[in-house]
Amino acid sequence: MAWIPCQCCGQELPETWNWYVCDKCGYRICPSCLGKHSGRYGAGFKCSQCAFGHMHRK
């Protein structure tokens, strides 16, 4: 099993975890970061890294 770091907090979790992934740019965060990631383009379910992406549970 592969371990992947959250792109927000850096915590390594299994690839089978309940990740939230942007549908446009692929930005990947863990569930605990959904409420705390923010950036130029938004926060929460809106991707913080790209203008048109939204976070979806994978």
C-alpha positions in Angstrom: 0.0 0.0 0.0 1.3 3.4 -0.9 1.4 6.3 1.5 0.6 9.8 0.1 1.3 13.2 1.9 -1.6 15.6 2.2 -0.7 18.7 0.1 -2.0 21.0 2.9 -0.7 19.6 6.2 1.9 17.1 5.0 0.5 14.1 7.0 1.1 10.8 5.2 -2.0 8.7 4.8 -2.8 5.5 2.7 -3.8 6.1 -0.9 -7.1 4.4 -0.1 -8.0 7.1 2.4 -11.0 9.4 2.0 -9.1 12.1 0.1 -10.6 15.3 -1.2 -9.2 15.9 -4.7 -9.7 18.9 -7.1 -11.5 17.9 -10.2 -9.4 20.3 -12.3 -5.8 20.4 -11.0 -5.6 17.3 -8.8 -4.8 19.1 -5.5 -5.2 16.5 -2.8 -6.0 17.1 0.8 -7.1 14.9 3.8 -10.6 15.3 5.3 -9.2 17.3 8.3 -7.8 19.9 6.0 -11.1 20.5 4.1 -12.1 23.2 6.6 -8.7 24.8 7.0 -7.1 24.9 3.5 -7.4 28.3 1.8 -5.6 30.2 -0.9 -5.9 32.7 -3.7 -8.9 31.0 -5.3 -11.0 29.9 -2.3 -11.4 27.4 0.5 -13.6 24.5 1.7 -15.1 22.7 -1.3 -13.7 25.3 -3.7 -10.1 24.5 -4.7 -7.7 27.0 -3.2 -5.1 26.3 -5.9 -6.9 26.8 -9.2 -9.6 29.2 -10.4 -12.3 26.7 -11.6 -11.8 23.5 -9.5 -13.9 22.0 -6.8 -12.9 19.4 -4.1 -14.6 16.0 -4.4 -14.3 13.0 -2.2 -12.3 10.3 -3.8 
